[in-house]
Amino acid sequence: MNYDAVIIGAGLAGCSTALHLARHGHQVALLEKQRYPVHKLCGEFLSVETQGLFSRLGVLDAVLKAGARPITQVRLTTGGGTTYESGLPGSALGLSRYQLDAILLRHAQNAGVAVWEGLAASDVVGSLDEGFQVTTREKTFGGRVVIGAYGKRGALDRKLNRPFMKERSPYVGFKAHFEGIQLGEWIEMHAFPGGYCGLSPVEAGRTNVCWIGHETTLKQNGGDPSSMLHAMGEANIALQQRLDVLQQVSPSFKAVSQVAFSPKTAWAHDICMVGDTAGMIAPMCGDGMAMALRSAEIASPLLDRFLNGQMPAAGLRNQYERSWGREFGLRMRLGRWLHHAYGRPGVAKFGVSLCRRVPAVGNWFIRHTRG
Ligand SMILES: Cc1cc2nc3c(=O)[nH]c(=O)nc-3n(C[C@H](O)[C@H](O)[C@H](O)COP(=O)(O)OP(=O)(O)OC[C@H]3O[C@@H](n4cnc5c(N)ncnc54)[C@H](O)[C@@H]3O)c2cc1C
């Protein structure tokens, strides 16, 4: 089966790249190892700029119709009882990935993308000059370009020998939906030693509780995410007050390990990487989904020109790498720094107090960790 583009992974980056390319008349195959709809681990906070990105993609109406909740205020708390509150520079949204990814996949299908669910890519060989072969358990797909949109870390990264795979990360993440409180238009981020926990409103009056923490905290709590969550509450009274009234509605927690923010590359073996596969920003910034959509927006016109014979392979490689660095380089560095700072009780307390006393500092961080 031969296509102009084979896209591996149907998250935000993969679906939006597929949509852009299909609308420019290209034959696109989109491979997704899971079957949708499916719950995914994420804070489910869609930063302010996603509205523009959704609108340009033609999916904003569907996102709002699915019950996305407006979020206009942010509250940060620390274990020492310090709180910082601020308005966001516009309206963000809260919507589950269960809904969101299915909406994007449906739009891609409607635009003529050949979607293959339940099919994981296991190997890629080839080059921009010669074309590619993407192997799955059942079929092999030929493509003039291959786009890696398979998320933060996967078996393909090992196969491609990407350097960040040699590093080990001690961070684990969990998420589940709860009922029992109405956050209104607020997102909350509660710090505790080694990590932080976000509470965000999503559709149907539910609250998404998602946290990232150190694996030792999980081990100290017998490997049980519920116990870990309550231990985090004991370290932060504001979080504890929330947990006292929240009731879990998801049957289980979604979990992820090895959450790392080391620099990656926008290309590997001539595969064009988008979204988390090109680089993952710390969840603290709440901007990973916007970056996934935006990286697709940057890559797609360049891929389109290459596929139309208007740009050589070398130009495509250079221009995408340069544009990616220009757009996301500073954000990624700030995100790494904030992630480590917010998980350290002393630094988190100092930072949150500083933002309270000098709101311009908080506003600067909010502005510079997003597009
Ligand atoms: C704890 C935590 C909280 C977060 N909270 C937020 C937040 O509140 N707001 C925000 O903006 N960002 C948040 N993020 C970041 C955000 O989730 C990611 O940046 C975003 O999902 C990236 O989208 P993506 O399309 O690149 O990857 P993904 O959404 O991960 O999609 C990748 C897709 O590829 C599929 N796949 C993987 N391997 C293969 C394969 N071999 N073959 C076929 N398919 C494959 C996967 O099943 C998946 O569907 C958070 C991240 C973490 C870890």
The ligand as an SDF file (V2000), in Angstrom:
LIG
                    3D

 53 58  0  0  0  0  0  0  0  0999 V2000
    1.3330   13.8710   33.4990 C   0  0  0  0  0  0  0  0  0  0  0  0
    1.1040   14.6760   32.2300 C   0  0  0  0  0  0  0  0  0  0  0  0
    0.1640   15.7010   32.2160 C   0  0  0  0  0  0  0  0  0  0  0  0
   -0.0210   16.4790   31.0730 C   0  0  0  0  0  0  0  0  0  0  0  0
   -0.9420   17.4890   31.0930 N   0  0  0  0  0  0  0  0  0  0  0  0
   -1.0900   18.2960   30.0130 C   0  0  0  0  0  0  0  0  0  0  0  0
   -2.0480   19.3510   30.0150 C   0  0  0  0  0  0  0  0  0  0  0  0
   -2.8220   19.5330   30.9650 O   0  0  0  0  0  0  0  0  0  0  0  0
   -2.1170   20.1620   28.9170 N   0  0  0  0  0  0  0  0  0  0  0  0
   -1.3120   19.9730   27.8220 C   0  0  0  0  0  0  0  0  0  0  0  0
   -1.4070   20.7440   26.8800 O   0  0  0  0  0  0  0  0  0  0  0  0
   -0.4120   18.9490   27.7980 N   0  0  0  0  0  0  0  0  0  0  0  0
   -0.2950   18.1040   28.8500 C   0  0  0  0  0  0  0  0  0  0  0  0
    0.5870   17.0570   28.8030 N   0  0  0  0  0  0  0  0  0  0  0  0
    1.3390   16.8390   27.5610 C   0  0  0  0  0  0  0  0  0  0  0  0
    0.4300   16.2470   26.4830 C   0  0  0  0  0  0  0  0  0  0  0  0
   -0.2570   15.1180   26.9700 O   0  0  0  0  0  0  0  0  0  0  0  0
    1.2710   15.8670   25.2750 C   0  0  0  0  0  0  0  0  0  0  0  0
    2.1610   16.9200   24.9860 O   0  0  0  0  0  0  0  0  0  0  0  0
    0.3980   15.5710   24.0550 C   0  0  0  0  0  0  0  0  0  0  0  0
   -0.4190   14.4650   24.3000 O   0  0  0  0  0  0  0  0  0  0  0  0
    1.2880   15.3130   22.8540 C   0  0  0  0  0  0  0  0  0  0  0  0
    0.4890   14.8800   21.7720 O   0  0  0  0  0  0  0  0  0  0  0  0
    1.1340   13.9020   20.6790 P   0  0  0  0  0  0  0  0  0  0  0  0
    0.1220   13.7980   19.6110 O   0  0  0  0  0  0  0  0  0  0  0  0
    2.5090   14.3330   20.3790 O   0  0  0  0  0  0  0  0  0  0  0  0
    1.2980   12.4940   21.4280 O   0  0  0  0  0  0  0  0  0  0  0  0
    0.2050   11.5400   22.0530 P   0  0  0  0  0  0  0  0  0  0  0  0
   -0.9890   12.2940   22.4600 O   0  0  0  0  0  0  0  0  0  0  0  0
    0.9320   10.7490   23.0960 O   0  0  0  0  0  0  0  0  0  0  0  0
   -0.2050   10.5830   20.8500 O   0  0  0  0  0  0  0  0  0  0  0  0
    0.6360    9.5770   20.3890 C   0  0  0  0  0  0  0  0  0  0  0  0
   -0.2330    8.4700   19.7770 C   0  0  0  0  0  0  0  0  0  0  0  0
    0.6100    7.5350   19.1190 O   0  0  0  0  0  0  0  0  0  0  0  0
    0.1310    6.2240   19.3710 C   0  0  0  0  0  0  0  0  0  0  0  0
    1.2740    5.3170   19.1740 N   0  0  0  0  0  0  0  0  0  0  0  0
    2.3580    5.1580   19.9710 C   0  0  0  0  0  0  0  0  0  0  0  0
    3.2180    4.2830   19.4230 N   0  0  0  0  0  0  0  0  0  0  0  0
    2.6700    3.8880   18.2470 C   0  0  0  0  0  0  0  0  0  0  0  0
    3.0940    3.0020   17.2260 C   0  0  0  0  0  0  0  0  0  0  0  0
    4.2700    2.3460   17.2810 N   0  0  0  0  0  0  0  0  0  0  0  0
    2.2800    2.8240   16.1490 N   0  0  0  0  0  0  0  0  0  0  0  0
    1.0860    3.4630   16.0620 C   0  0  0  0  0  0  0  0  0  0  0  0
    0.6370    4.3140   17.0290 N   0  0  0  0  0  0  0  0  0  0  0  0
    1.4340    4.5350   18.0880 C   0  0  0  0  0  0  0  0  0  0  0  0
   -0.3850    6.3040   20.7930 C   0  0  0  0  0  0  0  0  0  0  0  0
   -1.3250    5.2750   21.0750 O   0  0  0  0  0  0  0  0  0  0  0  0
   -1.0180    7.6840   20.8160 C   0  0  0  0  0  0  0  0  0  0  0  0
   -2.3780    7.6570   20.4650 O   0  0  0  0  0  0  0  0  0  0  0  0
    0.7650   16.2350   29.9240 C   0  0  0  0  0  0  0  0  0  0  0  0
    1.6850   15.1850   29.9140 C   0  0  0  0  0  0  0  0  0  0  0  0
    1.8570   14.4010   31.0540 C   0  0  0  0  0  0  0  0  0  0  0  0
    2.8630   13.2790   31.0430 C   0  0  0  0  0  0  0  0  0  0  0  0
  1  2  1  0
  2  3  1  0
  2 52  2  0
  3  4  2  0
  4  5  1  0
  4 50  1  0
  5  6  2  0
  6  7  1  0
  6 13  1  0
  7  8  2  0
  7  9  1  0
  9 10  1  0
 10 11  2  0
 10 12  1  0
 12 13  2  0
 13 14  1  0
 14 15  1  0
 14 50  1  0
 15 16  1  0
 16 17  1  0
 16 18  1  0
 18 19  1  0
 18 20  1  0
 20 21  1  0
 20 22  1  0
 22 23  1  0
 23 24  1  0
 24 25  2  0
 24 26  1  0
 24 27  1  0
 27 28  1  0
 28 29  2  0
 28 30  1  0
 28 31  1  0
 31 32  1  0
 32 33  1  0
 33 34  1  0
 33 48  1  0
 34 35  1  0
 35 36  1  0
 35 46  1  0
 36 37  1  0
 36 45  1  0
 37 38  2  0
 38 39  1  0
 39 40  1  0
 39 45  2  0
 40 41  1  0
 40 42  2  0
 42 43  1  0
 43 44  2  0
 44 45  1  0
 46 47  1  0
 46 48  1  0
 48 49  1  0
 50 51  2  0
 51 52  1  0
 52 53  1  0
M  END
$$$$
